[in-house]
């Protein structure tokens, strides 16, 4: 067997798979977290008010998938590693990590003296407990499939954790950066009611439907993180309300649509920053439900859809057609190579006729009522599918019910958005592998699973790229989702806000490095 240079290999892969537009230096995993000695000189203290588009639906990082929750609990909990603003894997609770030459074990050295918000020191026992909780089928953890390679977990001392693996796993270190893999205290029974972590912020107040307030954790081990004393997530589901609030200075930060970004362009007290996201919108398809269990029907749907119209209508041209990977990443396959992305009504009708539906059929698309882009996407799809005889009823769901419907595996068609992630394993195996934790579409293809497993176990960069290209092509052809568009996001910020730099990596580093003018 070849010698496995796993640590250097994985870091080179992170660089290779990072967006083409940037070529950041990849830090060594042995580098220690930033200390207070190098803390930025920006003003600290004060309150940052963020307009939140949705209520959080829980705070347990192992169980709750909703973005409205993740943006909050990612500040409360820490994971072993983090993805920084440039999508590099960097230290967090682990100062360093090392993979064995055969690729079948990885050792994490924990930062000493880290405390949970209840004052107890975090140890390797908490890390072991957290991962065993994730792997326990009764937990229903989102990250379970990330860590299917784990055989045993050893804790030789309070600051060392050794993961023994059944097979080499080139994605392991990156997957430990997920908020879904947060380290939690072993004594807390209900993290939704008592979200106690080690993060830079701790829960202060949660008023359902109104706001969530987080207070700075003064004992956090990384003194560079957490510039403001308080972050308040003010629930504002209506964008017109968020627009008025940001103009009036009642909120400091708000995620806004492309239309609203244009409206705010002339406001001297507000700055708008946009960036290409790792997200894509999709039409999810339950492949176990008739008639969608027939791949010809799913293929017909793809030929019937005009993705450019969705880009222009829903996203006001501030998006690009997308596959299962956002085009912001260099390892995304060019969507121009997908035959089914070329709208062909005649081809769609023929496929439906071949599948036994020459006159089409009636169906239902479910979507989230309080996300305008999802509602708009459903409406555009409704009109496009009508052209091939598919009559769609749209069912708009309240956010909590939408999340439950997504996780039920019993929907028929569902409009939504996913974040592909910075490494291929999340985009491909997590969402669509047979045992993928977020595979709610009942999709299973042994060939697809084999390709992904070969990619995980390979140490040849060229082969890995070829395998992930192949997996994307299989997925688009099988169409358990119709991948639609990858949008730009826009943040509007009050003139008092300093240091908020949104990137495709998400809000975490932008928020923990934000300060307020005094």
Beta strands, then each sheet from edge to edge (+ up, - down):
strand 1: 47-52
strand 2: 81-83
strand 3: 89-91
strand 4: 94-99
strand 5: 105-110
strand 6: 150-157
strand 7: 160-165
strand 8: 201-207
strand 9: 211-216
strand 10: 230-235
strand 11: 253-256
strand 12: 270-276
strand 13: 279-285
strand 14: 319-321
strand 15: 361-368
strand 16: 390-397
strand 17: 413-419
strand 18: 481-483
strand 19: 485-494
strand 20: 497-498
strand 21: 515-516
sheet 1: 8+ 9- 10+ 1+ 11+ 19- 12+
sheet 2: 8+ 9- 10+ 1+ 11+ 19- 14+
sheet 3: 2+ 3-
sheet 4: 4+ 5- 7+ 6-
sheet 5: 16+ 15+ 17+ 13- 18+
sheet 6: 20+ 21-
end
